[in-house]
Amino acid sequence: MHHDEAAHTFDSSDASSRLPYSCPQPAKPAPRPERVSLFSYVLRFHKDILSAQPARLYRAWMAEFRTPFFRSFLCNDPELVDRVLSETPEDFPKSTRLFEGLLPLLGHSIFITNGEEWRRQRRIIDPAFESGRVREVFPAMWEAAVAAAQRLEAIADGRALDVEPQMSHVALDVIFRTLFSLPVGDETAQAVFAAFRVHQSSQPMINSASFLPLPRWVPRLRARATRESARHIRALIGQLVDRRAAEIAAGTAPDDLATRIMTTPDPESGSVFSRSEMVDQVGIFLLAGHETTAAALGWALYLLALSPEWQDRVAIEAQREIDPEKIYFSTVSKLQDARAVFREAMRLYPPVPMYLREAACPTRFRSRTVPKGSQVVISPWHLHRHELFWDDPDGFDPSRWETKAGRASARIAYLPFSKGARVCPGSAFAMTEGPLTLAMMMRRFRVSLDRSNPPVPVAQLTVRGRDGIRLCFLPREPGPSKDPQKAQPCQAEA
């Protein structure tokens, strides 16, 4: 592997404005040794994408990795990132290797298609997410966040619990309410969470075409768990789509996102999504709007457990600005601390850790030849923790977003929603739902670590805890704690 490095000097002129606090370093996967065999790399990659990478990627401008079957270029240089994602995206389409891994679950959804197929999908989907839609669906987000806090109340007794299923439930509830005007029940939420957990643990990105340049006609060898979990998720989605199609035909369908997407024709061809196409799109909405948001919320709660000072800030702000009985969209703009925490959580634990592209034609990166078909990796995981772009890159510091240096770093090295033509259309939804949910929870509960089971970040589809994220909740009494460690006991669950 080859690396390009450069020096960088931070502008710390505004460091004095930051909140002084003591916070343990958040969990970070141990990197692999610099030199490993291809076999060792494949084994590590199979377990976890993040720990399969060397430490030098956190300070390199670019890295090249060669195997007998393909070449891969990881780009941290902001100019290369802009070129790949924004300036000439047609020269770097989504990688077919990504397509191979996600085909059983997502079919030909907008997340993995290219060219005219992708442009048609965007023409149909984008109107549903245009400016103003967030305000329309905000009551659904509010109700889902209130319901999440109410569910947590029954189990906030100081014993350790895995928050990932809880956050999956609230994120899925938002998706169901905004897409299908239905609150999600416990049974359905648990079924979808379990199916996604099984699908991730099956390592869907690891298949016979992940490393070998196989022709399209060669059958792909995928794990049985990958195929079966994808089939189960798509069956659940198919039931929802069929029910909505019947309501549209009967004229009784609510005016929500699903109805709008299913009835919006492509302005160029006049065609609407077929049933199969709609199942594909709802699949990516569940992955992008539920799985990723749930992951970000889980890590945000973990980071707040690390920092009682920021917990108190978020709680005091939420108690001042939120009245659960009164739904005001203007509340979102007042949750500045909750928003900063959520942004920092996505910096340290970007839900989608890497964007995979493919060079459609020969080119050059930083005076190095990039052959056609090479894999091009843009890694939010490494950009967000890059030593050349961020002050204290591995530290949890939401106050960085109010500093000149933090804003400058964000402009060149922060892309949790990607950028350019393929930027996530639901980014505004996520940046409303995430801070609101955090605020709703922190105004009612204190959260602390289960120190006997610290989380270990791993990534396949999204960044999750290897064995979950175990935290402890207690009802919050008015006012900040005098001694956060004593005020937040945590009992390991038997």
Disulfide bonds with the S-S distance in Angstrom:
Cys472-Cys490 1.40
